[in-house]
Amino acid sequence: MIKVLIADDQAMVRQGFGALLAAQPDLVVVGDAADGAQAVSAARRLDPDVVLMDVRMPVLDGLAATRELLGTRPAERPKVLILTTFDLDDYVYEALRAGASGFLLKDAPAADLVHAVRVVASGDALLAPAVTRRLIAEFAARPDRHRPRPTVLARLTPRETEVLRLIARGRSNSEIAADLVVAEQTVKTHVGRVLTKLGLRDRAQAVVLAYETGLVAAGE
C-alpha cells in the first residue's frame, strides 16, 4: 500500500482528492493538512510515502514546507508531489530544486492524479517529463549565482553522463536501455551511480541539475 498525505488549504480539495485516492486498492490516505507547517508535522508523525503538497498555503507555503521536510529527514523521507494551478510557477521550480519529485496541475484529470502518486512513489520515472522539462528549461535559463558549475559533472564516467543526458530528455529506463543497446538492469545501475555521485535523491533533481549545468539545453 502507498501511504499518502494531502496538504492543501482548501477543505474541498483535500476531501475530493482524499476520496479519489482512498478508492484505489493500492493507495491509503493517512492524513491531511491545511497549511505547510501542519504538513511537515503530519509527515514526520505519519511517515507517508507521498505528500501531495499545494504550492500556495498559509503559515508555511509549499516551497518552504518541502525544504523543511526534505532537508531534515534521512534517505527514507517521503516523496513530494507539488500541486499547483499554474504550469509555470517559480515556487514549483524552486520546490523541484529543493527535492520535490514532480508536480501536477490541479485541473489535471483524476486518472492523472492517481497515476502521478504511483509514479512518484515508485521513483522509477519523472512525472510528466515534457511539462517538467519545459518548466525547468524556463527557469534554468535565468541567472542564478547558486547554480551548480558544470565541473560537478566531472564525477561521472562518459556513460553515466550520457545516461544523465537521456534522463533529462525524459527517457524511461527501458527507453534508455534501447537507446544505448544495453540491459535495463544496467541502466538502473548507471542511474543509481549518477544519483549517488551527484548527491541527488531522484530523477527530478537529476533533470534540474542537467539543465542548470548546461548538459542539456532548452529545446533539445
trRosetta pair geometry for C-beta under 8 A, 3 or more apart (Angstrom, degrees):
i j d omega theta_ij theta_ji phi_ij phi_ji
1 26 6.1 -169 -119 -169 50 52
1 27 7.0 138 -164 -111 77 12
1 28 5.1 19 174 -2 126 116
2 26 5.9 46 7 140 97 86
2 27 5.1 -30 66 -107 98 67
2 28 7.2 162 76 24 47 69
2 49 5.0 -101 -158 62 72 145
2 50 6.4 18 170 4 109 114
2 117 6.5 135 125 148 145 105
2 118 6.8 -149 -22 -102 166 60
2 121 4.7 -35 -133 -122 129 166
3 28 5.7 -28 -107 73 61 94
3 30 4.8 20 -168 -26 103 129
3 46 7.3 -160 160 147 130 99
3 47 7.2 40 93 105 152 66
3 48 4.5 -140 119 -136 97 64
3 49 4.8 119 50 0 74 89
3 50 7.4 165 88 28 51 69
4 21 5.6 -73 59 165 156 154
4 27 5.9 9 -9 -169 126 103
4 28 7.0 166 21 82 82 40
4 29 5.2 -44 75 -104 97 60
4 30 6.7 155 61 11 39 82
4 48 5.8 72 -134 -162 12 128
4 49 7.0 -43 -70 56 53 84
4 50 5.0 -18 -111 72 78 97
4 51 7.6 152 -161 -95 59 27
4 52 6.5 30 -176 -15 107 102
4 117 6.0 -21 -96 -148 133 134
5 29 7.6 118 -96 -160 29 68
5 30 6.0 -45 -75 64 77 93
5 31 5.3 -6 -123 69 89 85
5 32 6.8 165 -169 -95 64 35
5 33 6.9 28 168 -5 106 105
5 39 6.9 132 136 -148 124 78
5 42 5.7 155 -152 119 137 116
5 43 5.7 -148 49 -88 166 77
5 46 6.1 132 -80 79 122 136
5 48 4.0 -142 -16 -19 100 158
5 50 7.4 -172 29 96 68 51
5 51 4.8 -19 68 -113 104 75
5 52 7.1 -163 92 26 51 70
5 78 7.4 11 23 178 116 175
6 13 8.0 -167 168 124 123 83
6 14 5.1 142 118 -137 127 77
6 17 5.3 152 -127 94 143 127
6 18 5.8 -110 7 -69 155 87
6 21 7.7 179 -60 20 122 147
6 29 6.4 -12 -12 -145 111 115
6 31 7.7 -160 32 104 69 46
6 32 4.4 -21 69 -114 92 92
6 33 7.4 -179 94 26 49 67
6 52 4.8 -6 -119 58 64 117
7 32 7.0 169 -79 -166 39 61
7 33 4.3 -11 -112 65 83 106
7 34 7.9 -109 -154 -25 63 8
7 35 7.7 -37 -168 101 99 9
7 36 6.8 74 172 -101 137 45
7 38 7.2 164 -127 87 100 90
7 39 3.6 19 -107 -98 144 127
7 42 7.7 173 -81 53 101 131
7 51 6.2 16 -2 179 116 99
7 52 6.4 179 29 89 68 62
7 53 5.0 7 61 -116 122 56
7 54 5.8 -132 111 13 76 84
7 57 6.9 -49 154 -64 97 163
7 62 7.3 144 107 -106 122 89
7 65 7.0 -155 151 135 162 162
8 13 4.4 -89 128 97 153 126
8 14 5.1 -169 57 -61 105 83
8 17 7.4 109 3 16 144 140
8 32 7.6 -45 33 -167 79 108
8 33 7.9 114 18 78 39 63
8 34 7.5 -33 88 -127 40 42
8 52 7.3 -25 -38 116 103 103
8 54 4.1 108 -109 -39 69 133
8 57 7.1 -142 -143 -89 29 116
8 83 6.6 -34 -86 75 111 146
9 34 5.5 69 -123 -178 54 70
9 35 6.0 46 -91 -82 96 66
9 54 6.4 -123 1 82 76 157
9 56 7.6 -72 15 110 128 67
9 57 4.6 163 -41 -130 110 80
9 58 6.0 99 -111 7 141 87
10 13 4.1 71 84 6 107 111
10 14 6.9 176 91 -10 57 83
10 54 7.9 137 16 -97 88 160
11 14 5.7 -56 -150 38 35 112
11 15 6.1 30 156 -16 69 109
11 34 7.5 -11 -74 -107 74 107
12 15 5.8 -56 -143 41 31 109
12 16 6.0 30 158 -20 66 110
13 16 5.8 -56 -141 38 27 109
13 17 6.1 20 163 -10 64 110
13 54 7.5 76 114 -79 151 131
13 106 7.3 -42 -134 -148 127 124
14 17 6.3 -60 -143 43 23 103
14 18 5.9 26 157 -24 61 115
14 32 4.6 87 -163 -165 126 149
14 34 7.6 -60 -43 -88 151 67
15 18 5.6 -57 -142 37 26 115
15 19 6.3 26 160 -19 63 105
16 19 6.1 -55 -149 33 27 107
16 20 6.5 24 155 -16 62 109
17 20 5.7 -58 -149 38 32 113
17 21 6.1 22 160 -12 69 111
17 52 6.5 -137 161 99 153 167
17 113 6.8 -125 -132 175 94 151
18 21 6.2 -61 -143 42 26 102
18 22 5.9 24 161 -20 65 114
18 29 4.8 81 -143 -138 83 176
18 32 6.4 -58 -74 -62 129 131
19 22 5.9 -57 -138 38 25 110
19 23 6.6 31 159 -27 60 106
20 23 6.1 -62 -162 25 26 112
20 24 7.8 27 146 -26 58 99
20 110 5.5 -137 -144 -154 139 111
20 113 6.6 45 119 87 144 136
20 114 7.0 -122 150 -63 104 98
21 24 5.9 -48 -166 15 44 114
21 27 4.8 -99 179 131 85 140
21 29 5.4 105 90 -58 120 105
21 113 7.5 -94 -69 131 93 112
21 114 6.8 173 -104 -102 67 78
21 117 6.7 79 -122 -25 117 170
22 27 7.0 -113 -90 104 24 96
22 28 7.0 50 -120 -134 69 44
22 29 5.1 -59 -68 7 94 111
24 27 4.1 42 75 26 119 111
24 114 5.8 153 -76 -139 144 118
26 118 7.4 55 95 -102 130 109
27 114 7.3 -123 -21 -141 153 85
27 117 6.4 46 -111 117 134 146
27 118 7.9 -91 -68 -68 111 85
29 32 7.2 6 173 -53 116 91
30 46 4.6 151 130 175 126 130
30 48 5.4 -166 42 -88 129 96
31 42 5.0 -152 115 -172 140 127
31 46 5.0 -147 8 -61 133 165
31 48 7.5 -125 39 -56 93 121
32 42 7.6 -56 95 179 11 172
33 36 7.8 91 130 -103 130 12
33 38 3.6 172 -155 111 105 104
33 39 4.0 -175 78 -72 156 63
33 41 7.7 142 -114 54 134 87
33 42 5.0 -150 -63 10 118 142
34 38 5.8 44 41 37 64 155
34 57 7.5 160 147 -159 46 117
34 58 7.9 -8 135 48 86 101
35 38 5.1 94 56 12 71 103
35 39 7.0 -127 103 -11 37 93
35 57 4.7 160 -137 156 57 114
35 58 4.9 -62 -114 73 124 72
35 59 4.0 67 156 36 146 120
35 60 6.1 106 151 39 95 73
36 39 5.2 -53 -147 32 36 118
36 40 6.5 36 157 -19 68 100
36 53 7.7 53 -113 -156 83 103
36 57 5.0 146 -34 81 84 127
36 58 8.0 -158 10 83 86 34
36 59 6.0 -162 45 88 81 90
36 60 3.0 -115 83 96 118 90
36 61 5.6 10 -36 63 146 7
36 62 6.1 -153 -93 -78 113 33
36 64 5.9 78 147 76 159 94
36 65 3.2 -138 -161 -55 103 124
36 68 7.9 107 157 32 108 129
37 40 6.0 -51 -153 32 32 109
37 41 6.5 27 152 -13 64 109
37 59 4.6 -78 1 137 117 129
37 60 4.4 123 -47 5 73 123
37 65 7.2 -120 -54 -98 31 103
38 41 5.7 -60 -148 42 33 110
38 42 5.8 29 157 -18 70 111
38 59 7.6 78 -10 72 84 152
39 42 5.9 -56 -140 40 26 107
39 43 6.1 28 159 -22 63 109
39 51 6.5 98 -176 -167 109 130
39 53 6.4 95 -175 -115 157 90
39 57 7.7 83 -15 84 130 169
39 60 7.6 -132 38 83 103 116
39 65 5.0 38 74 -169 125 144
39 69 7.3 -63 123 -58 95 138
40 43 5.9 -55 -145 34 26 111
40 44 6.5 21 158 -15 61 107
40 60 7.0 -22 -8 92 122 158
40 65 5.3 -143 -49 -150 99 85
40 68 5.1 -19 -112 102 144 123
40 69 5.0 -144 -118 -71 83 93
41 44 6.1 -62 -153 37 28 107
41 45 6.3 17 154 -12 64 114
42 45 5.7 -64 -145 43 31 107
42 46 5.5 -2 169 5 73 119
43 46 6.6 -64 -122 51 22 90
43 47 7.5 86 175 -82 52 23
43 48 6.0 -74 -129 27 74 100
43 51 5.5 -21 -98 -82 126 135
43 69 5.5 18 79 -134 154 128
43 78 5.9 -112 -160 18 114 136
44 47 7.7 15 -171 -65 20 63
44 69 7.7 -143 -51 -128 88 84
44 73 7.4 -153 -101 -86 86 117
47 78 7.4 166 -169 -56 43 107
48 51 5.8 120 79 -68 132 72
48 78 5.1 32 86 -106 76 148
49 78 5.8 143 172 -132 14 92
49 79 6.7 5 153 23 64 96
49 121 5.0 40 138 -130 124 104
50 78 6.1 177 -88 -179 15 109
50 79 5.0 -24 -107 70 71 97
50 80 7.6 150 -160 -95 60 21
50 81 5.9 14 -174 -4 108 113
50 117 5.3 154 94 -151 167 82
50 120 5.5 97 -119 98 122 118
50 121 5.1 -72 -47 -73 119 90
51 69 7.1 -31 21 151 165 167
51 78 5.2 97 -18 112 96 138
51 79 7.3 -174 22 90 71 47
51 80 5.0 -21 65 -111 102 71
51 81 7.0 177 83 27 49 69
52 81 5.4 -28 -106 74 59 102
52 83 5.6 41 176 -33 90 122
52 117 7.4 -42 -67 -92 105 103
53 62 4.6 128 151 -147 101 106
53 65 6.2 -169 -149 91 125 124
53 66 6.0 117 138 -69 169 98
53 80 5.2 -2 -1 -166 134 102
53 81 6.8 152 19 73 80 45
53 82 5.4 -41 75 -107 96 54
53 83 6.4 176 80 14 37 84
53 95 7.5 -176 97 -154 132 143
53 100 7.2 -115 51 -115 134 122
54 57 5.2 106 87 -52 112 108
54 62 5.4 -145 96 -67 44 126
54 82 8.0 87 -136 -164 10 61
54 83 4.9 -40 -95 72 54 107
54 84 7.5 129 -157 -79 54 51
55 61 6.7 5 163 177 51 102
55 62 4.3 -93 -120 34 29 138
55 63 7.0 34 -152 -35 74 83
55 82 6.1 53 -69 -173 88 105
55 83 6.9 -137 -16 83 76 54
55 84 4.5 38 -14 -97 132 96
55 86 7.7 -62 43 36 161 99
55 89 6.2 -1 -151 131 169 151
55 91 4.5 109 -164 108 116 140
55 92 6.3 -52 -96 -64 134 77
55 95 7.2 -112 -112 -31 88 146
56 61 6.1 -26 -123 -137 37 106
56 62 7.0 -40 -26 -1 25 106
56 84 7.9 91 -5 -125 88 78
56 91 7.3 164 -61 18 73 173
57 60 6.9 0 92 81 106 52
57 61 5.5 149 47 -125 70 46
57 62 6.0 101 8 -46 107 75
57 65 7.4 8 56 -17 132 139
60 64 4.8 -120 -169 91 88 120
60 65 4.9 112 128 -63 114 89
60 68 7.3 -31 -174 8 145 144
61 64 5.3 90 55 15 72 100
61 65 6.8 -137 99 -5 33 95
61 91 6.8 -90 147 -138 131 135
62 65 5.6 -58 -141 41 30 112
62 66 6.1 35 158 -24 66 105
62 82 6.1 108 153 -134 140 92
62 83 7.7 -152 -109 49 156 70
62 91 6.4 82 67 162 103 125
62 95 6.3 -15 126 -92 99 140
63 66 5.8 -55 -150 32 27 110
63 67 6.5 25 154 -16 62 106
63 91 4.8 -119 -48 -156 121 86
63 94 5.2 22 -138 97 128 117
63 95 5.1 -114 -108 -70 70 87
63 98 6.7 135 -163 -5 71 152
64 67 5.7 -54 -149 37 33 112
64 68 6.2 29 155 -17 66 108
65 68 5.8 -56 -145 39 30 108
65 69 6.0 24 159 -15 66 112
66 69 6.0 -60 -141 41 26 106
66 70 5.8 0 170 4 66 116
66 80 5.2 134 -125 154 101 170
66 82 7.3 -22 -71 -82 145 102
66 95 4.8 79 39 -143 166 91
66 98 4.9 105 115 101 110 135
66 99 6.6 -180 163 62 100 87
66 100 5.3 -33 -151 -60 145 101
67 70 6.7 -67 -132 49 19 92
67 71 5.3 11 172 -17 61 128
67 98 4.5 -84 -82 -151 75 137
67 99 7.8 129 -103 23 44 106
68 71 6.2 -58 -125 39 16 107
68 72 6.5 -12 178 3 54 119
69 72 7.2 -90 -156 40 14 92
69 73 6.4 -8 171 -7 58 123
69 77 6.8 143 152 -170 81 123
69 78 7.4 -37 160 50 126 97
69 80 6.9 121 85 -70 135 131
70 73 6.6 -63 -127 37 28 102
70 77 5.8 139 -121 131 58 150
70 80 6.5 -86 -52 -10 122 131
70 98 6.1 125 59 146 132 86
70 99 3.7 -171 150 80 158 148
70 100 7.6 -130 -31 -58 154 50
70 201 7.5 -114 -167 -2 119 168
71 98 7.3 -61 -50 -169 103 93
71 99 7.4 -178 -58 1 65 143
73 76 7.4 -97 155 72 107 61
73 77 3.4 116 101 -90 128 117
73 78 7.8 15 95 12 165 65
74 77 6.3 163 68 -35 40 88
75 201 7.8 -179 -139 -129 69 97
79 101 4.4 -11 -165 -8 103 146
79 120 4.6 168 134 157 142 98
79 121 6.2 -154 33 -91 141 40
79 123 6.8 -152 -81 -74 136 87
79 202 7.3 51 -118 -43 104 162
80 95 7.2 -117 118 175 130 109
80 99 6.9 77 29 107 122 82
80 100 4.3 -80 92 -120 108 76
80 101 6.1 146 58 8 54 83
81 100 7.1 130 -97 -171 18 99
81 101 6.3 -41 -77 64 65 97
81 102 5.7 -10 -125 71 77 85
81 103 6.9 149 -175 -106 60 32
81 104 6.1 16 167 0 107 110
81 116 5.9 117 -154 145 145 111
81 117 6.6 -100 -5 -95 163 58
81 120 4.8 -105 -70 -49 112 171
81 127 7.1 74 -128 -21 102 166
82 91 7.9 175 -163 123 138 91
82 92 5.4 154 122 -128 151 81
82 95 4.9 104 -79 108 143 154
82 96 7.6 -83 -1 -56 141 73
82 100 5.0 26 -34 -174 107 155
82 102 7.1 -149 27 107 83 39
82 103 3.8 -30 70 -108 102 92
82 104 7.2 163 83 22 54 62
83 103 7.3 -179 -72 -159 19 76
83 104 5.9 -23 -106 69 64 87
83 105 8.0 84 -158 -158 60 11
83 106 5.6 72 178 -77 98 86
84 87 7.6 158 99 -76 114 30
84 89 5.3 -139 -174 22 152 154
84 91 7.2 162 -104 80 133 111
84 92 5.4 -67 -23 -71 159 120
84 103 6.0 -1 12 -177 113 123
84 104 7.7 147 28 77 70 41
84 105 6.4 -53 78 -111 70 52
84 106 6.7 -132 92 -24 20 92
85 105 6.9 71 -133 -158 27 79
85 106 5.1 -29 -84 24 69 122
85 107 7.2 67 -134 -17 72 97
86 89 3.9 108 89 -60 122 113
86 92 7.3 -151 85 -16 93 129
86 105 7.8 -151 63 -118 13 92
87 105 5.8 -23 -80 -79 86 123
87 131 6.4 -88 -162 -163 110 117
87 135 7.2 -126 160 -78 67 107
88 92 7.8 -134 -156 48 20 130
88 134 7.7 -78 -87 125 102 99
88 135 6.0 -169 -112 -115 66 79
88 138 5.9 -38 -141 93 117 172
89 92 4.3 85 71 -1 96 106
89 93 7.2 -174 89 -6 52 82
90 93 5.8 -57 -152 37 36 110
90 94 6.2 31 155 -15 70 109
90 139 7.0 134 -118 -108 64 134
91 94 5.9 -60 -148 42 30 108
91 95 6.1 33 153 -24 66 108
92 95 5.6 -54 -148 34 30 114
92 96 6.6 34 152 -21 63 101
92 100 8.0 -97 -162 73 59 154
92 103 5.0 19 -154 -89 117 167
92 135 6.3 -65 109 -167 122 143
93 96 5.7 -51 -154 31 33 112
93 97 6.7 31 149 -15 64 103
93 135 5.9 -161 -81 159 90 100
93 136 6.8 147 -129 -101 96 50
93 138 7.6 -118 -80 76 139 97
93 139 4.2 46 -149 24 164 165
94 97 5.5 -52 -151 37 37 113
94 98 6.2 37 149 -22 66 107
95 98 5.4 -55 -146 37 34 113
95 100 4.2 23 146 -6 93 141
95 103 7.2 99 82 -75 128 117
96 99 8.0 173 -177 33 25 12
96 100 5.2 -72 -89 62 42 98
96 102 7.7 44 -106 -100 99 24
96 103 7.1 -75 -64 -26 103 111
96 132 7.5 143 -109 -157 148 104
96 135 7.6 126 -14 114 153 125
96 136 6.9 -98 106 -87 158 98
96 204 5.6 -124 -152 163 93 113
96 205 7.3 176 166 -84 73 55
96 208 5.4 164 132 -71 108 131
97 205 7.6 96 -135 -121 33 80
97 208 5.6 174 -91 -174 66 155
99 201 5.6 37 -145 32 98 142
99 202 8.0 94 -165 22 68 101
99 205 6.4 -6 -114 -68 50 124
100 103 6.8 45 134 -62 135 85
100 204 6.6 -83 101 125 58 157
101 120 4.6 123 99 -145 136 98
101 123 7.2 -93 -137 -106 139 69
101 126 7.9 -155 173 -128 72 60
101 127 6.9 85 128 -3 84 114
101 202 5.3 -7 -117 81 93 157
101 203 7.9 57 -154 53 82 76
101 204 4.9 171 -153 -6 38 141
102 116 6.8 -146 100 -160 133 101
102 119 7.4 -2 19 103 161 114
102 120 5.6 -130 31 -90 117 108
102 126 6.2 150 -88 -170 113 64
102 127 3.1 81 -172 36 161 122
102 128 6.7 128 -171 32 120 89
102 132 6.3 -68 -138 -86 83 141
102 204 5.6 -140 -62 -88 64 134
103 127 7.1 173 35 90 33 128
103 128 7.6 -73 71 50 62 128
103 132 7.0 143 36 -98 89 95
103 135 7.5 23 45 0 133 176
104 108 5.4 -79 180 12 96 149
104 112 6.7 159 -149 133 119 106
104 113 6.3 117 158 -104 157 67
104 116 4.9 1 -73 -128 138 172
104 127 6.9 -66 -64 156 88 142
104 128 7.2 142 -98 -11 66 138
105 108 4.8 123 69 -40 82 94
108 112 4.1 -94 156 81 118 141
108 113 6.2 143 90 -51 112 79
108 116 7.7 67 104 -28 156 138
109 112 4.8 101 63 -2 77 103
109 113 7.6 -142 100 -6 46 82
110 113 5.7 -52 -157 29 40 112
110 114 6.7 35 151 -15 69 104
111 114 5.8 -54 -151 38 36 111
111 115 6.1 35 153 -18 68 109
112 115 5.6 -56 -144 41 31 111
112 116 6.0 38 154 -28 66 106
113 116 5.6 -51 -145 31 28 114
113 117 6.7 30 156 -20 62 102
114 117 6.1 -54 -155 31 30 110
114 118 6.7 23 152 -12 63 108
115 118 5.8 -62 -154 40 34 109
115 119 6.1 32 153 -20 70 109
116 119 5.7 -56 -144 37 30 110
116 120 6.1 25 161 -15 66 109
116 127 5.4 52 -138 -136 87 133
116 128 7.6 -11 -104 -24 106 101
117 120 6.1 -58 -144 40 26 106
117 121 6.1 27 157 -21 63 111
118 121 5.7 -56 -145 37 28 113
118 122 6.4 25 158 -18 63 108
119 122 6.0 -61 -151 36 28 108
119 124 7.1 -101 -155 53 65 87
119 125 5.8 -62 -162 67 106 92
119 127 5.3 130 101 -88 134 85
120 123 7.3 30 178 -69 36 50
120 127 6.0 -12 -65 -49 90 126
122 125 7.5 14 88 18 116 74
123 202 5.4 -115 -146 -126 96 117
123 203 7.4 145 -178 0 66 98
124 172 7.6 25 143 -152 94 96
124 173 6.9 -76 -175 -7 90 121
125 129 7.6 -71 168 -50 97 113
125 172 5.2 -26 -105 -114 125 90
125 173 7.6 -114 -77 -9 89 83
125 203 6.7 -42 -155 49 24 163
126 129 5.0 89 89 -89 109 87
126 132 6.0 -127 156 68 117 157
126 167 7.4 109 -19 179 126 83
126 170 6.7 -105 65 -123 121 63
126 203 4.6 -121 -58 113 92 120
126 204 5.5 137 -124 -78 98 66
126 207 5.9 57 -105 -29 159 141
127 132 6.6 109 84 -43 68 138
127 204 7.6 -2 24 -81 85 114
128 131 4.4 -18 149 40 116 113
128 132 5.5 124 93 -23 82 96
129 132 5.7 -63 -135 45 29 108
129 133 5.8 32 166 -24 68 107
129 169 7.9 44 167 133 131 33
129 170 3.0 121 151 -129 144 107
129 207 7.8 -160 -138 -104 85 152
130 133 6.1 -53 -146 33 23 110
130 134 6.7 23 153 -18 59 106
130 170 6.4 29 -59 -102 55 162
131 134 5.7 -56 -154 35 33 112
131 135 6.4 34 150 -20 66 105
132 135 5.5 -51 -149 35 35 114
132 136 6.2 31 155 -16 68 106
132 170 8.0 142 61 -95 102 101
132 204 7.2 -91 -174 -129 147 89
132 207 6.7 52 130 115 116 160
133 136 5.8 -56 -145 40 30 108
133 137 6.0 31 157 -20 66 109
133 168 7.2 108 -116 171 105 65
133 169 7.4 42 -108 -135 148 30
133 170 5.9 -70 -40 -51 134 111
133 207 6.8 -103 -94 -172 72 129
133 211 7.9 160 -151 -67 68 133
134 137 5.8 -55 -142 38 27 111
134 138 6.3 36 155 -28 62 106
135 138 5.8 -56 -155 27 27 115
135 139 6.9 -2 161 3 63 107
136 139 6.6 -73 -151 47 29 92
136 140 5.5 27 160 -23 70 118
136 207 5.9 -152 -35 134 172 102
136 208 5.6 -136 -134 -102 126 60
136 211 4.8 149 142 16 111 162
137 140 5.8 -55 -128 39 25 110
137 141 6.5 33 166 -29 59 105
137 211 5.8 -129 -87 -139 56 138
137 217 7.6 78 -134 168 108 41
137 218 3.5 116 -172 -100 126 97
137 219 7.5 138 -164 -18 154 57
138 141 6.6 -72 -175 22 20 109
138 218 7.6 102 -57 -107 40 138
139 142 5.6 -43 -164 16 50 115
140 147 7.7 107 -151 -124 74 129
140 208 7.4 179 -79 -158 119 60
140 211 3.9 -122 -63 135 177 113
140 212 5.0 -123 -139 -79 108 61
140 218 7.6 170 66 -52 108 101
141 218 6.3 -24 -58 -19 122 137
144 147 4.4 103 84 -39 100 100
144 212 7.6 -55 63 -142 129 109
147 212 4.8 -156 -154 -176 101 108
147 213 7.7 177 162 -74 98 48
148 152 5.0 -27 170 -3 120 150
148 209 6.1 -3 43 -140 143 90
148 212 5.8 81 39 113 87 121
148 213 5.6 -37 93 -74 98 96
149 152 6.0 129 72 -19 66 90
149 213 7.0 54 135 -126 20 90
150 153 5.8 -39 -179 16 62 114
150 213 4.6 124 -100 -176 59 94
150 214 5.7 -41 -83 46 116 108
150 215 7.3 148 -131 -55 93 77
151 154 5.4 -18 -174 -8 61 118
152 155 6.6 -28 171 3 54 110
152 198 6.6 79 153 -131 111 91
152 209 7.5 -92 96 -170 138 120
152 213 6.4 -114 49 -102 106 139
153 156 5.5 -43 -174 23 66 115
153 161 6.1 74 178 -113 112 106
153 164 7.6 -150 -132 72 108 160
153 198 7.9 3 -99 -96 53 117
153 213 5.9 135 -35 151 117 157
153 215 6.3 138 -88 -74 155 124
155 197 4.6 171 135 167 122 115
155 198 6.6 165 70 -74 136 66
156 160 3.9 -137 -166 95 101 117
156 161 4.7 134 111 -60 130 77
156 164 6.7 -56 -127 -11 168 136
156 194 6.3 25 -112 -116 121 79
156 197 6.1 141 -79 100 70 151
156 198 7.5 -4 -56 -52 107 104
157 160 4.6 93 49 8 77 104
157 161 7.0 -136 92 -8 39 86
158 161 5.6 -53 -149 33 31 115
158 162 6.6 32 153 -19 64 104
159 162 5.6 -52 -151 35 34 112
159 163 6.5 37 149 -21 65 103
159 180 7.7 85 -153 -148 96 142
159 190 6.4 -100 131 -124 100 132
160 163 5.5 -49 -148 34 36 114
160 164 6.5 39 151 -20 65 102
160 190 5.6 -166 -105 -164 70 93
160 193 5.9 -91 -112 99 130 114
160 194 5.1 171 -171 -79 102 90
160 197 7.3 42 163 31 156 149
161 164 5.6 -52 -151 34 33 112
161 165 6.5 37 149 -22 64 103
161 215 7.2 -145 -167 -142 90 131
162 165 5.5 -50 -149 32 34 115
162 166 6.5 31 153 -16 65 104
162 180 7.1 120 122 -94 129 121
163 166 5.8 -57 -150 38 32 109
163 167 6.4 39 150 -24 65 103
163 176 6.2 60 -135 -168 77 140
163 180 7.6 -19 -83 -47 80 153
163 187 6.7 165 -130 -147 120 76
163 190 4.4 175 -64 136 169 130
163 191 6.2 -133 159 -72 131 63
163 194 6.0 -140 93 -46 117 142
164 167 5.5 -49 -147 32 33 115
164 168 6.5 33 154 -18 64 105
164 194 5.2 172 -71 -149 98 142
164 206 6.0 -133 -139 -177 86 109
164 209 7.9 -59 -168 90 125 106
164 210 5.6 178 156 -89 97 115
164 215 6.5 -13 115 140 114 161
165 168 5.8 -58 -154 36 30 112
165 169 6.7 24 149 -15 63 108
165 210 6.6 155 -102 -149 42 131
165 215 5.8 -128 -91 153 84 110
165 216 5.9 148 -142 -66 71 103
166 169 5.5 -56 -149 38 37 110
166 171 4.3 -35 166 35 93 140
166 175 7.6 -170 173 108 118 95
166 176 4.8 121 122 -110 145 100
166 179 6.1 177 -121 66 143 157
166 180 7.8 -97 -32 -38 162 109
167 170 7.9 75 172 -46 32 13
167 171 6.5 -84 -86 55 29 86
167 176 7.3 1 -63 -75 66 139
167 191 6.9 123 -79 -118 133 100
167 194 7.6 180 -5 102 151 161
167 203 5.6 -138 -170 -148 119 99
167 206 5.2 -15 119 118 144 131
167 207 6.4 -126 130 -72 91 77
167 210 7.0 171 80 -37 94 151
168 206 7.0 -125 -65 129 79 84
168 207 4.8 142 -117 -128 66 67
168 210 3.5 -108 -77 93 143 158
168 211 6.5 166 -155 -44 127 77
168 215 6.8 140 3 95 163 109
168 216 4.2 -172 120 0 143 156
169 216 6.6 -159 -58 -131 78 144
169 220 6.6 -86 -100 113 104 99
171 175 4.2 -136 -161 94 91 119
171 176 4.8 116 128 -59 129 81
171 179 6.7 -38 -142 -10 157 141
172 175 4.7 93 49 9 74 103
172 176 7.0 -136 94 -5 37 87
173 176 5.7 -55 -147 37 31 111
173 177 6.3 36 153 -23 64 105
173 184 5.3 79 138 -160 105 94
173 187 4.7 149 -160 107 84 131
173 188 5.9 24 -143 -67 142 77
173 191 6.8 -70 -101 -25 102 147
174 177 5.5 -50 -149 33 32 116
174 178 6.6 33 152 -18 63 103
174 184 5.5 -15 -96 -105 61 125
174 187 8.0 -166 -68 50 22 157
175 178 5.6 -52 -151 36 35 111
175 179 6.3 37 151 -21 66 105
176 179 5.5 -53 -146 36 34 113
176 180 6.1 8 163 2 69 112
176 187 4.8 129 95 -138 117 138
177 180 6.4 -70 -141 51 24 93
177 181 7.9 81 164 -96 55 6
177 182 5.6 -109 -144 75 70 68
177 183 6.3 -41 -146 148 123 15
177 184 4.3 -59 -58 -83 157 61
177 186 7.1 119 -116 58 95 93
177 187 4.8 -99 -68 -25 85 136
178 181 7.3 21 -170 -75 29 47
180 187 7.2 146 45 -85 133 101
182 186 4.4 -89 153 77 119 142
182 187 6.4 142 90 -49 112 82
183 186 4.5 102 63 -3 81 103
183 187 7.4 -145 100 -4 49 82
184 187 5.4 -49 -155 32 42 115
184 188 6.5 46 147 -22 68 100
185 188 5.5 -47 -150 32 37 115
185 189 6.6 41 150 -20 64 101
186 189 5.6 -52 -155 33 34 114
186 190 6.5 34 148 -18 65 104
187 190 5.6 -54 -149 37 35 112
187 191 6.2 37 153 -21 68 104
188 191 5.7 -51 -145 35 31 113
188 192 6.4 34 154 -20 63 106
189 192 5.8 -56 -152 35 30 113
189 193 6.5 27 153 -17 64 106
190 193 5.8 -58 -150 37 32 110
190 194 6.3 35 152 -23 66 105
191 194 5.7 -52 -149 32 32 114
191 195 6.5 29 155 -16 65 106
191 203 7.4 -23 -162 -85 121 96
191 206 8.0 -59 -154 -70 84 170
192 195 6.0 -57 -149 37 30 109
192 196 6.2 26 155 -17 65 110
193 196 5.7 -57 -143 40 32 111
193 197 5.9 28 162 -17 68 110
194 197 6.2 -58 -141 39 24 106
194 198 6.2 -3 167 5 62 116
194 200 7.5 -20 127 42 77 126
194 206 6.4 55 128 -124 121 130
195 198 6.5 -74 -142 50 21 94
195 200 4.6 -102 -143 73 69 92
195 201 7.1 53 -167 -147 116 2
195 202 7.1 19 -124 -91 135 17
195 203 7.9 -64 -80 -68 118 49
195 205 7.9 90 -130 74 89 111
195 206 6.5 -70 -88 -67 79 118
196 199 7.7 24 -180 -70 26 35
198 206 7.2 107 73 -109 147 78
198 209 6.3 129 169 131 142 172
200 205 4.1 -177 -154 101 105 123
200 206 5.3 117 137 -65 165 73
200 209 6.6 -104 -81 -9 134 142
201 205 5.7 86 40 6 73 144
202 205 5.9 102 58 14 60 96
202 206 7.2 -109 116 -5 38 96
203 206 5.0 -54 -148 35 41 119
203 207 6.4 45 154 -23 70 98
204 207 5.9 -51 -154 30 32 110
204 208 6.7 33 149 -17 63 104
205 208 5.4 -49 -148 35 38 115
205 209 6.3 36 155 -17 68 105
206 209 5.9 -56 -148 38 30 108
206 210 6.3 35 153 -24 64 106
207 210 5.7 -52 -147 32 31 114
207 211 6.7 24 157 -12 63 105
208 211 6.3 -66 -157 39 28 104
208 212 6.1 18 155 -14 67 115
209 212 5.7 -60 -137 43 32 108
209 213 5.9 19 167 -10 69 111
209 215 8.0 28 124 17 71 126
210 213 6.5 -62 -141 42 21 100
210 215 4.5 -81 -158 66 72 119
210 216 4.7 28 146 14 108 110
211 214 7.8 37 178 -71 31 24
211 215 7.6 -74 -60 50 21 78
211 216 5.7 -50 -84 74 60 93
211 217 7.7 115 -136 -107 71 25
211 218 7.5 57 -142 -59 112 71
214 217 6.7 12 -155 -73 64 86
216 220 5.4 -130 -165 52 85 143
217 220 5.4 102 62 -28 68 114
